[in-house]
Amino acid sequence: MFRNLPIIKPIEYANSHLKPVEKQNIHLFCVKTNPDKIHPIPSTSEPLKENMVYLFINDALRKIFLWVGTTASTRSKFVGAHSAIVIQRKTGITYRVENIDQDHESSDFRRTLSVFEA
């Protein structure tokens, strides 16, 4: 039945790792549950807390990273996910939301985070 289907190769896009990531292109927010808001955090090199949820907006990669700590509350996870969707709608859905669990970070997220450590 499926034997006659052509093999479709994925379209190759410009690699995201070639785009320069600079500090002014990244916005960092901390999710607070009382009241349900996100608060901007100035650029800092402090480690991420495992009981918190953070949003990183990387303009160069057009990604919204939702970083969730291992002991983050269910409420803060929900507020973070909702906030990420609201931000995505405001950008005209040109930014992609990527969920990141603590200790399972992607290479794009690690590159974004390394800008703050430099």
Summary of the structure (lengths in Angstrom):
residues: 118
radius of gyration: 16.6
end to end distance: 55.2
largest distance: 57.2
contacts: 283
relative contact order: 0.20
helix: 29%
strand: 26%
